[in-house]
Amino acid sequence: MVGPSVIALGTVLTALSGLWFISLCGRGVRSGRVRLPGPGGDLRLRALRDVLTRRTVSVEGVERCRVHLRVKGRHLHVRTRVWIHPHTAPATVQAPLSAVLTEARESLLPYSVTGGTRISTLGHRRSRTR
């Protein structure tokens, strides 16, 4: 037979684990915000993604890009997929793209920002005749 103290302990542990789970759901990507120090220091992830996309597309030789953000605790991971013009060498856009990530890293302190960039070349468009 189970005593009342065991039932009370089980109830308390269940309630604490439920509160812990709810606090996990409110963080990171689900909340859609990055909390920065200072009053009103919330940054929407969609706004951050849009700014990083505009900065990346402004690099000479870049045709288009797609940015994905993942937040886990105080760590932000940026994955960027970049398509460059057919006659642009990947080495010429690598340094400016690295500068965009460095700028994001400095702007988002105290978060640690890491990232990766995948560079693809757009193919030559063939002329179509009918």
Contacts in CASP RR format, 6 or more apart in sequence:
PFRMAT RR
TARGET T0000
AUTHOR 0000-0000-0000
METHOD contacts of the structure
MODEL  1
MVGPSVIALGTVLTALSGLWFISLCGRGVRSGRVRLPGPGGDLRLRALRD
VLTRRTVSVEGVERCRVHLRVKGRHLHVRTRVWIHPHTAPATVQAPLSAV
LTEARESLLPYSVTGGTRISTLGHRRSRTR
27 71 0 8 1.000
27 73 0 8 1.000
28 34 0 8 1.000
28 71 0 8 1.000
28 72 0 8 1.000
28 73 0 8 1.000
29 45 0 8 1.000
29 69 0 8 1.000
29 70 0 8 1.000
29 71 0 8 1.000
32 44 0 8 1.000
32 45 0 8 1.000
32 46 0 8 1.000
33 42 0 8 1.000
33 43 0 8 1.000
33 44 0 8 1.000
33 45 0 8 1.000
34 42 0 8 1.000
34 43 0 8 1.000
34 44 0 8 1.000
34 45 0 8 1.000
34 48 0 8 1.000
34 71 0 8 1.000
34 76 0 8 1.000
34 108 0 8 1.000
34 111 0 8 1.000
35 41 0 8 1.000
35 42 0 8 1.000
36 42 0 8 1.000
36 43 0 8 1.000
36 108 0 8 1.000
37 110 0 8 1.000
43 108 0 8 1.000
45 69 0 8 1.000
45 71 0 8 1.000
48 69 0 8 1.000
48 104 0 8 1.000
49 67 0 8 1.000
49 68 0 8 1.000
49 69 0 8 1.000
52 67 0 8 1.000
52 78 0 8 1.000
52 80 0 8 1.000
52 100 0 8 1.000
52 104 0 8 1.000
53 65 0 8 1.000
53 66 0 8 1.000
53 67 0 8 1.000
55 100 0 8 1.000
55 103 0 8 1.000
56 62 0 8 1.000
56 65 0 8 1.000
56 67 0 8 1.000
56 80 0 8 1.000
56 82 0 8 1.000
56 97 0 8 1.000
56 100 0 8 1.000
57 63 0 8 1.000
57 64 0 8 1.000
57 65 0 8 1.000
59 93 0 8 1.000
59 96 0 8 1.000
59 97 0 8 1.000
59 100 0 8 1.000
60 92 0 8 1.000
60 93 0 8 1.000
60 96 0 8 1.000
61 84 0 8 1.000
61 85 0 8 1.000
61 88 0 8 1.000
61 92 0 8 1.000
61 93 0 8 1.000
62 82 0 8 1.000
62 83 0 8 1.000
62 84 0 8 1.000
62 85 0 8 1.000
62 88 0 8 1.000
62 93 0 8 1.000
62 97 0 8 1.000
63 83 0 8 1.000
63 84 0 8 1.000
63 85 0 8 1.000
63 122 0 8 1.000
64 82 0 8 1.000
64 83 0 8 1.000
65 80 0 8 1.000
65 81 0 8 1.000
65 82 0 8 1.000
65 83 0 8 1.000
66 80 0 8 1.000
66 81 0 8 1.000
67 78 0 8 1.000
67 79 0 8 1.000
67 80 0 8 1.000
67 81 0 8 1.000
68 78 0 8 1.000
68 79 0 8 1.000
68 80 0 8 1.000
68 81 0 8 1.000
69 76 0 8 1.000
69 77 0 8 1.000
69 78 0 8 1.000
69 79 0 8 1.000
70 76 0 8 1.000
70 77 0 8 1.000
70 79 0 8 1.000
71 77 0 8 1.000
71 111 0 8 1.000
74 110 0 8 1.000
74 111 0 8 1.000
74 112 0 8 1.000
75 111 0 8 1.000
75 112 0 8 1.000
75 113 0 8 1.000
75 114 0 8 1.000
76 108 0 8 1.000
76 111 0 8 1.000
76 112 0 8 1.000
76 113 0 8 1.000
76 114 0 8 1.000
77 113 0 8 1.000
77 114 0 8 1.000
77 115 0 8 1.000
78 101 0 8 1.000
78 104 0 8 1.000
78 113 0 8 1.000
78 114 0 8 1.000
78 115 0 8 1.000
78 116 0 8 1.000
79 115 0 8 1.000
79 116 0 8 1.000
79 117 0 8 1.000
79 118 0 8 1.000
80 97 0 8 1.000
80 101 0 8 1.000
80 115 0 8 1.000
80 116 0 8 1.000
80 117 0 8 1.000
80 118 0 8 1.000
81 117 0 8 1.000
81 118 0 8 1.000
81 120 0 8 1.000
82 93 0 8 1.000
82 97 0 8 1.000
82 117 0 8 1.000
82 118 0 8 1.000
82 119 0 8 1.000
82 120 0 8 1.000
83 119 0 8 1.000
83 120 0 8 1.000
83 121 0 8 1.000
83 122 0 8 1.000
84 90 0 8 1.000
84 93 0 8 1.000
84 119 0 8 1.000
84 120 0 8 1.000
84 121 0 8 1.000
84 122 0 8 1.000
85 121 0 8 1.000
85 122 0 8 1.000
86 121 0 8 1.000
86 122 0 8 1.000
86 123 0 8 1.000
86 124 0 8 1.000
88 121 0 8 1.000
90 119 0 8 1.000
90 121 0 8 1.000
93 119 0 8 1.000
94 117 0 8 1.000
94 119 0 8 1.000
97 117 0 8 1.000
97 119 0 8 1.000
101 113 0 8 1.000
101 115 0 8 1.000
101 116 0 8 1.000
101 117 0 8 1.000
104 113 0 8 1.000
105 113 0 8 1.000
END
